[in-house]
Amino acid sequence: MSARWIEVVHGTYPFDTIGFLRTKKDQFANPVGYRTEEAAKALMDVVFSERPDQEALATAVEEIVRVRAIQDFSPEIAVGVFFALKDIVRKVLQETGEGQEEYLPALLALESRVDALVLMAFGVYARCREKLHQLRVDEFKRQYSQILRLAEKKAEKTDKADSNN
Amino acid sequence: MSKLPNAQTLAKSINYAFPSASWMDVKPVFNPGSFCYPAKEETMAGLGMPHPHTWNPAEEDWNLPENWEEIMYNTLVDKLEKFRSFKVFMDICVRCGACADKCHFFLGTGDPKNMPVLRAELIRSVYRRDFTTAGKLLGKLAGARKLDKNVIKEWFYYFYQCTECRRCSLYCPYGIDTAEITMVARAMLHEVGLGTHWIMDPVSNCNRTGNHLGIQPHAFKEIVEFLCEDIETVTGIKINPPFNEKGHEILFITPSGDVFADPGIYTFMGYLMLFHELGLDYTLSTYASEGGNFGSFVSANMMKKLNAKMYAEAERLGVKWILGGECGHMWRVITQYMETMNGPTPSNMSVPKSPITGTVFHNAAATKMVHITEFTADLIKHNKITLDPSRNDHRIVTFHDSCNPARGMGLLDEPRYVLKAACNNFVEMPENTIREQTFCCGGGSGLNTEEIMELRMRGALPRGNALRYVQERHGVNTMACICAIDRATLPPLADYWAPGVTVTGTHELVANALVMKGEIKRTMDLRQDDLPDAEE
């Protein structure tokens, strides 16, 4: 299931890039591929465990959404990849064929959990986008910090001169 | 990518057969955040650039001149004749792919046209059609194509997604310098009036007043005086740096970002404190008030024109040599082009010799310009300054090798030597992300503009990823660098990819540690933040 989910994530990139994402294992030489695999591992651990570790889940989601939030994806595609977990699980159950009814309550619980996961991803996505715009404002302020300081001093002087007159 | 497919559709989209469309048929989409604003018509006209006009990358018609095809063809012929390296780079690539996954923009965007090999192919395919026999006869089969308006758009899109960092060149078995291909491509685009505002506005300002922001001499001086007031607040020492004074031994030139922008100003304060402590015989210039050279992102001629002020001022002021501040592309221009472009040096200049240690900088014999970290490393080596690195003990420092000093001039060990003397806690980032293999900040070569912050963050991912690693593993909270563009681009990089890491120049940390004669007890650093043990 982990491999299938990784394929789904890779599938959101252009064809010529997928081979690289799949095969290069170094975490610094292939940050996107690495983060995707790490996220997949964490998702499997967490989503399918009895008592998911909220913090571990948040970190896994954060690491991958932080990347997808600034790449050339629509918001739907950026966070939508988590929904794919539902389809993947359903498909695996279909393939195994037997005892589907007995899994139904567990499956429904899992689907709710995936919904929560997507909401979490949506939160990270929104914060990242907001951050991106804040970075632009902060950068502008840094760029002109001393010019603004000079302008303020001049304004102070003018004010003083005006009040003396 | 507007409709949300379900998982099956997504999974189906992965098939390992050949792609349905050739790369030549895939056109770039000009989404906001992924392209720079165009240069203003009046800016281009003022600089005498060819075909100044108003246009918008997001619109269909870019208002190219009627004979644009002829212009581009003639320019390509001219570049091939003039730059032997460019001609060789067009012919020699065997498309081995060694460079493909080395580009930070490819790693961050996942866009195959950001593989350096394919980016170069954008121009190589056009070259092949008109200048190679196979291309003339076989056309597309031989990887050749006609230059049309869409190709021009593609060039603008992708050659402004290359920061000329040259990481790919490091891995190329033939040593193809993709940065030079980008430089030629951008120069060609300029022939039909296509340039970016973020590059051309500073070029125009530099052309008139000597620095990127167009600050005039009196304002430049006033701002430096503010910084001297800040130095006095922190150290109790009053510094009066000389401006435009004749008869000094050394002219000091640094990027203007160090004077006007945070956090560069702290590095600039560091230089002034160091020079004061040494009693260095130097002067600043309000005309050569910019080390950076955005002309190098435009064309060889513009680079030469803007760089000429350095030697002109050195001659006018009668200095023996030039000491240069922490900058990136400034040093690539100096090391690789300056002597050819602006040399020979004025007759009053001589091979730089440190007046403090007597060391002769033979490596700078051609240009007569010494990098400040070479100068300071030499001082430390000869015990000429006293540093108290414990003042930086609250910092766990890593060093970002700026592309140009690292790959362009081999300046790898001097900054580290200086940092290790000024700080007790120094940690390297992973091996394949530093020194010659360093990853770009994502904003070099005139891409450090805010409208493409999104694109920059993509390009910044590999560096941010390595920084995040040492932040989590070793508690790194400070990233030092020796480049003014880095000091502008790394703060948002760190803020996004490794929040909590502060970006500093190397001489900011030196000055924090510098023990000065007659100083008050330091209770705060240059940013006027309290030192942790200040109350003791």
Chai-1 contact restraints between the chains, C-beta under 6 A:
chainA,res_idxA,chainB,res_idxB,connection_type,confidence,min_distance_angstrom,max_distance_angstrom,comment,restraint_id
A,E7,B,A11,contact,1.0,0.0,6.0,A-B,restraint_1
A,E7,B,I14,contact,1.0,0.0,6.0,A-B,restraint_2
A,V8,B,A7,contact,1.0,0.0,6.0,A-B,restraint_3
A,V8,B,L10,contact,1.0,0.0,6.0,A-B,restraint_4
A,V8,B,A11,contact,1.0,0.0,6.0,A-B,restraint_5
A,G11,B,L10,contact,1.0,0.0,6.0,A-B,restraint_6
A,G11,B,S13,contact,1.0,0.0,6.0,A-B,restraint_7
A,G11,B,I14,contact,1.0,0.0,6.0,A-B,restraint_8
A,Y13,B,G110,contact,1.0,0.0,6.0,A-B,restraint_9
A,P14,B,P112,contact,1.0,0.0,6.0,A-B,restraint_10
A,F15,B,P19,contact,1.0,0.0,6.0,A-B,restraint_11
A,D16,B,P112,contact,1.0,0.0,6.0,A-B,restraint_12
A,T17,B,G110,contact,1.0,0.0,6.0,A-B,restraint_13
A,T17,B,P112,contact,1.0,0.0,6.0,A-B,restraint_14
A,F20,B,D101,contact,1.0,0.0,6.0,A-B,restraint_15
A,F28,B,P430,contact,1.0,0.0,6.0,A-B,restraint_16
A,F28,B,N432,contact,1.0,0.0,6.0,A-B,restraint_17
A,F28,B,T433,contact,1.0,0.0,6.0,A-B,restraint_18
A,F28,B,A466,contact,1.0,0.0,6.0,A-B,restraint_19
A,P31,B,L461,contact,1.0,0.0,6.0,A-B,restraint_20
A,P31,B,P462,contact,1.0,0.0,6.0,A-B,restraint_21
A,P31,B,N465,contact,1.0,0.0,6.0,A-B,restraint_22
A,I70,B,E454,contact,1.0,0.0,6.0,A-B,restraint_23
A,I70,B,M457,contact,1.0,0.0,6.0,A-B,restraint_24
A,I70,B,R458,contact,1.0,0.0,6.0,A-B,restraint_25
A,F73,B,M1,contact,1.0,0.0,6.0,A-B,restraint_26
A,S74,B,M1,contact,1.0,0.0,6.0,A-B,restraint_27
A,S74,B,S2,contact,1.0,0.0,6.0,A-B,restraint_28
A,E76,B,L4,contact,1.0,0.0,6.0,A-B,restraint_29
A,I77,B,M1,contact,1.0,0.0,6.0,A-B,restraint_30
A,G80,B,L4,contact,1.0,0.0,6.0,A-B,restraint_31
A,A84,B,A7,contact,1.0,0.0,6.0,A-B,restraint_32
A,D87,B,A7,contact,1.0,0.0,6.0,A-B,restraint_33
A,L132,B,M453,contact,1.0,0.0,6.0,A-B,restraint_34
A,L135,B,M453,contact,1.0,0.0,6.0,A-B,restraint_35
A,L135,B,P492,contact,1.0,0.0,6.0,A-B,restraint_36
A,L135,B,D495,contact,1.0,0.0,6.0,A-B,restraint_37
A,R136,B,E450,contact,1.0,0.0,6.0,A-B,restraint_38
A,R136,B,M453,contact,1.0,0.0,6.0,A-B,restraint_39
A,E139,B,E450,contact,1.0,0.0,6.0,A-B,restraint_40
A,E139,B,P492,contact,1.0,0.0,6.0,A-B,restraint_41
A,R142,B,A261,contact,1.0,0.0,6.0,A-B,restraint_42
A,R142,B,D262,contact,1.0,0.0,6.0,A-B,restraint_43
A,Q143,B,A261,contact,1.0,0.0,6.0,A-B,restraint_44
A,S145,B,D262,contact,1.0,0.0,6.0,A-B,restraint_45
A,Q146,B,I223,contact,1.0,0.0,6.0,A-B,restraint_46
A,Q146,B,F260,contact,1.0,0.0,6.0,A-B,restraint_47
A,I147,B,F260,contact,1.0,0.0,6.0,A-B,restraint_48
A,L150,B,I223,contact,1.0,0.0,6.0,A-B,restraint_49
